């Protein structure tokens, strides 16, 4: 995602890349840490929409909620 931002940032909006495997197997803190990285790196200067990398029908609901809540709290343009 960092390379995608480097190459395409400023030209298109980038969305996604929270891996379903992370949402399936990680704990809430792991999800928050990954989302923070995405926001800090890919979301820098705008042009990023947080979202899963694929379908989320087999994920832990607490991890999906953590992704949404953390993004809502931390992922604001300042």
CNS distance restraints for C-alpha pairs under 8 A (distance, minus, plus):
assign (resid   1 and name CA) (resid   5 and name CA) 6.12 0.50 0.50
assign (resid   1 and name CA) (resid  17 and name CA) 7.64 0.50 0.50
assign (resid   1 and name CA) (resid  38 and name CA) 7.80 0.50 0.50
assign (resid   1 and name CA) (resid  42 and name CA) 6.61 0.50 0.50
assign (resid   2 and name CA) (resid   6 and name CA) 6.18 0.50 0.50
assign (resid   2 and name CA) (resid  41 and name CA) 6.38 0.50 0.50
assign (resid   2 and name CA) (resid  42 and name CA) 6.09 0.50 0.50
assign (resid   3 and name CA) (resid   7 and name CA) 6.13 0.50 0.50
assign (resid   4 and name CA) (resid   8 and name CA) 5.68 0.50 0.50
assign (resid   4 and name CA) (resid   9 and name CA) 7.20 0.50 0.50
assign (resid   5 and name CA) (resid   9 and name CA) 4.55 0.50 0.50
assign (resid   5 and name CA) (resid  14 and name CA) 7.65 0.50 0.50
assign (resid   5 and name CA) (resid  41 and name CA) 7.93 0.50 0.50
assign (resid   5 and name CA) (resid  42 and name CA) 5.66 0.50 0.50
assign (resid   8 and name CA) (resid  12 and name CA) 6.17 0.50 0.50
assign (resid   9 and name CA) (resid  13 and name CA) 7.33 0.50 0.50
assign (resid   9 and name CA) (resid  14 and name CA) 7.83 0.50 0.50
assign (resid   9 and name CA) (resid  47 and name CA) 6.99 0.50 0.50
assign (resid  10 and name CA) (resid  47 and name CA) 7.07 0.50 0.50
assign (resid  12 and name CA) (resid  47 and name CA) 6.97 0.50 0.50
assign (resid  13 and name CA) (resid  47 and name CA) 4.54 0.50 0.50
assign (resid  13 and name CA) (resid  48 and name CA) 5.64 0.50 0.50
assign (resid  13 and name CA) (resid  49 and name CA) 7.42 0.50 0.50
assign (resid  14 and name CA) (resid  42 and name CA) 7.96 0.50 0.50
assign (resid  14 and name CA) (resid  47 and name CA) 6.11 0.50 0.50
assign (resid  14 and name CA) (resid  48 and name CA) 4.81 0.50 0.50
assign (resid  14 and name CA) (resid  49 and name CA) 6.27 0.50 0.50
assign (resid  15 and name CA) (resid  48 and name CA) 5.62 0.50 0.50
assign (resid  15 and name CA) (resid  49 and name CA) 4.53 0.50 0.50
assign (resid  15 and name CA) (resid  50 and name CA) 5.86 0.50 0.50
assign (resid  15 and name CA) (resid  51 and name CA) 6.21 0.50 0.50
assign (resid  16 and name CA) (resid  49 and name CA) 6.49 0.50 0.50
assign (resid  16 and name CA) (resid  50 and name CA) 5.26 0.50 0.50
assign (resid  16 and name CA) (resid  51 and name CA) 3.97 0.50 0.50
assign (resid  16 and name CA) (resid  52 and name CA) 5.01 0.50 0.50
assign (resid  16 and name CA) (resid  53 and name CA) 5.15 0.50 0.50
assign (resid  17 and name CA) (resid  50 and name CA) 7.74 0.50 0.50
assign (resid  17 and name CA) (resid  51 and name CA) 6.46 0.50 0.50
assign (resid  17 and name CA) (resid  52 and name CA) 5.46 0.50 0.50
assign (resid  17 and name CA) (resid  53 and name CA) 4.04 0.50 0.50
assign (resid  17 and name CA) (resid  54 and name CA) 7.85 0.50 0.50
assign (resid  18 and name CA) (resid  22 and name CA) 7.14 0.50 0.50
assign (resid  18 and name CA) (resid  23 and name CA) 7.58 0.50 0.50
assign (resid  18 and name CA) (resid  34 and name CA) 7.64 0.50 0.50
assign (resid  18 and name CA) (resid  35 and name CA) 7.32 0.50 0.50
assign (resid  18 and name CA) (resid  50 and name CA) 7.72 0.50 0.50
assign (resid  18 and name CA) (resid  51 and name CA) 6.18 0.50 0.50
assign (resid  18 and name CA) (resid  52 and name CA) 4.42 0.50 0.50
assign (resid  18 and name CA) (resid  53 and name CA) 5.03 0.50 0.50
assign (resid  19 and name CA) (resid  23 and name CA) 6.56 0.50 0.50
assign (resid  19 and name CA) (resid  52 and name CA) 6.07 0.50 0.50
assign (resid  19 and name CA) (resid  53 and name CA) 4.97 0.50 0.50
assign (resid  19 and name CA) (resid  54 and name CA) 7.01 0.50 0.50
assign (resid  20 and name CA) (resid  24 and name CA) 5.99 0.50 0.50
assign (resid  20 and name CA) (resid  52 and name CA) 6.60 0.50 0.50
assign (resid  20 and name CA) (resid  53 and name CA) 6.29 0.50 0.50
assign (resid  20 and name CA) (resid  54 and name CA) 6.13 0.50 0.50
assign (resid  20 and name CA) (resid  55 and name CA) 7.09 0.50 0.50
assign (resid  20 and name CA) (resid  56 and name CA) 6.33 0.50 0.50
assign (resid  20 and name CA) (resid  59 and name CA) 6.74 0.50 0.50
assign (resid  21 and name CA) (resid  25 and name CA) 5.99 0.50 0.50
assign (resid  21 and name CA) (resid  26 and name CA) 7.83 0.50 0.50
assign (resid  21 and name CA) (resid  59 and name CA) 7.88 0.50 0.50
assign (resid  22 and name CA) (resid  26 and name CA) 5.15 0.50 0.50
assign (resid  22 and name CA) (resid  30 and name CA) 7.88 0.50 0.50
assign (resid  22 and name CA) (resid  31 and name CA) 6.81 0.50 0.50
assign (resid  23 and name CA) (resid  31 and name CA) 6.89 0.50 0.50
assign (resid  23 and name CA) (resid  56 and name CA) 7.95 0.50 0.50
assign (resid  23 and name CA) (resid  59 and name CA) 5.29 0.50 0.50
assign (resid  23 and name CA) (resid  60 and name CA) 6.14 0.50 0.50
assign (resid  23 and name CA) (resid  63 and name CA) 5.45 0.50 0.50
assign (resid  23 and name CA) (resid  64 and name CA) 6.39 0.50 0.50
assign (resid  24 and name CA) (resid  58 and name CA) 6.66 0.50 0.50
assign (resid  24 and name CA) (resid  59 and name CA) 4.25 0.50 0.50
assign (resid  24 and name CA) (resid  60 and name CA) 5.38 0.50 0.50
assign (resid  24 and name CA) (resid  63 and name CA) 7.64 0.50 0.50
assign (resid  25 and name CA) (resid  59 and name CA) 7.87 0.50 0.50
assign (resid  25 and name CA) (resid  60 and name CA) 7.68 0.50 0.50
assign (resid  26 and name CA) (resid  30 and name CA) 5.77 0.50 0.50
assign (resid  26 and name CA) (resid  31 and name CA) 6.60 0.50 0.50
assign (resid  26 and name CA) (resid  63 and name CA) 7.59 0.50 0.50
assign (resid  27 and name CA) (resid  31 and name CA) 6.52 0.50 0.50
assign (resid  27 and name CA) (resid  63 and name CA) 6.76 0.50 0.50
assign (resid  28 and name CA) (resid  32 and name CA) 6.26 0.50 0.50
assign (resid  28 and name CA) (resid  62 and name CA) 6.90 0.50 0.50
assign (resid  28 and name CA) (resid  63 and name CA) 5.32 0.50 0.50
assign (resid  28 and name CA) (resid  66 and name CA) 6.04 0.50 0.50
assign (resid  29 and name CA) (resid  33 and name CA) 6.08 0.50 0.50
assign (resid  30 and name CA) (resid  34 and name CA) 6.27 0.50 0.50
assign (resid  31 and name CA) (resid  35 and name CA) 6.12 0.50 0.50
assign (resid  31 and name CA) (resid  63 and name CA) 6.44 0.50 0.50
assign (resid  31 and name CA) (resid  66 and name CA) 6.86 0.50 0.50
assign (resid  31 and name CA) (resid  67 and name CA) 6.34 0.50 0.50
assign (resid  32 and name CA) (resid  36 and name CA) 6.02 0.50 0.50
assign (resid  32 and name CA) (resid  66 and name CA) 6.61 0.50 0.50
assign (resid  32 and name CA) (resid  67 and name CA) 6.38 0.50 0.50
assign (resid  32 and name CA) (resid  70 and name CA) 6.33 0.50 0.50
assign (resid  33 and name CA) (resid  37 and name CA) 6.38 0.50 0.50
assign (resid  34 and name CA) (resid  38 and name CA) 6.34 0.50 0.50
assign (resid  35 and name CA) (resid  39 and name CA) 6.16 0.50 0.50
assign (resid  35 and name CA) (resid  50 and name CA) 7.92 0.50 0.50
assign (resid  35 and name CA) (resid  67 and name CA) 6.67 0.50 0.50
assign (resid  35 and name CA) (resid  70 and name CA) 7.54 0.50 0.50
assign (resid  35 and name CA) (resid  71 and name CA) 7.11 0.50 0.50
assign (resid  36 and name CA) (resid  40 and name CA) 5.99 0.50 0.50
assign (resid  36 and name CA) (resid  71 and name CA) 7.97 0.50 0.50
assign (resid  36 and name CA) (resid  74 and name CA) 7.63 0.50 0.50
assign (resid  37 and name CA) (resid  41 and name CA) 5.89 0.50 0.50
assign (resid  37 and name CA) (resid  42 and name CA) 7.83 0.50 0.50
assign (resid  38 and name CA) (resid  42 and name CA) 5.18 0.50 0.50
assign (resid  38 and name CA) (resid  43 and name CA) 6.48 0.50 0.50
assign (resid  38 and name CA) (resid  50 and name CA) 7.92 0.50 0.50
assign (resid  39 and name CA) (resid  43 and name CA) 4.43 0.50 0.50
assign (resid  39 and name CA) (resid  44 and name CA) 6.71 0.50 0.50
assign (resid  39 and name CA) (resid  48 and name CA) 7.74 0.50 0.50
assign (resid  39 and name CA) (resid  50 and name CA) 7.81 0.50 0.50
assign (resid  39 and name CA) (resid  71 and name CA) 7.99 0.50 0.50
assign (resid  39 and name CA) (resid  75 and name CA) 6.18 0.50 0.50
assign (resid  40 and name CA) (resid  44 and name CA) 5.61 0.50 0.50
assign (resid  42 and name CA) (resid  47 and name CA) 7.94 0.50 0.50
assign (resid  42 and name CA) (resid  48 and name CA) 6.32 0.50 0.50
assign (resid  43 and name CA) (resid  47 and name CA) 6.24 0.50 0.50
assign (resid  43 and name CA) (resid  48 and name CA) 4.91 0.50 0.50
assign (resid  43 and name CA) (resid  49 and name CA) 7.74 0.50 0.50
assign (resid  46 and name CA) (resid  77 and name CA) 7.43 0.50 0.50
assign (resid  50 and name CA) (resid  71 and name CA) 7.23 0.50 0.50
assign (resid  52 and name CA) (resid  56 and name CA) 7.24 0.50 0.50
assign (resid  59 and name CA) (resid  63 and name CA) 7.32 0.50 0.50
assign (resid  59 and name CA) (resid  64 and name CA) 7.10 0.50 0.50
assign (resid  60 and name CA) (resid  64 and name CA) 6.53 0.50 0.50
assign (resid  61 and name CA) (resid  65 and name CA) 6.08 0.50 0.50
assign (resid  62 and name CA) (resid  66 and name CA) 6.03 0.50 0.50
assign (resid  63 and name CA) (resid  67 and name CA) 6.22 0.50 0.50
assign (resid  64 and name CA) (resid  68 and name CA) 6.39 0.50 0.50
assign (resid  65 and name CA) (resid  69 and name CA) 5.93 0.50 0.50
assign (resid  66 and name CA) (resid  70 and name CA) 5.68 0.50 0.50
assign (resid  67 and name CA) (resid  71 and name CA) 6.07 0.50 0.50
assign (resid  68 and name CA) (resid  72 and name CA) 6.16 0.50 0.50
assign (resid  69 and name CA) (resid  73 and name CA) 6.21 0.50 0.50
assign (resid  70 and name CA) (resid  74 and name CA) 5.78 0.50 0.50
assign (resid  70 and name CA) (resid  75 and name CA) 7.42 0.50 0.50
assign (resid  71 and name CA) (resid  75 and name CA) 4.72 0.50 0.50
assign (resid  71 and name CA) (resid  76 and name CA) 7.84 0.50 0.50
assign (resid  72 and name CA) (resid  76 and name CA) 7.16 0.50 0.50
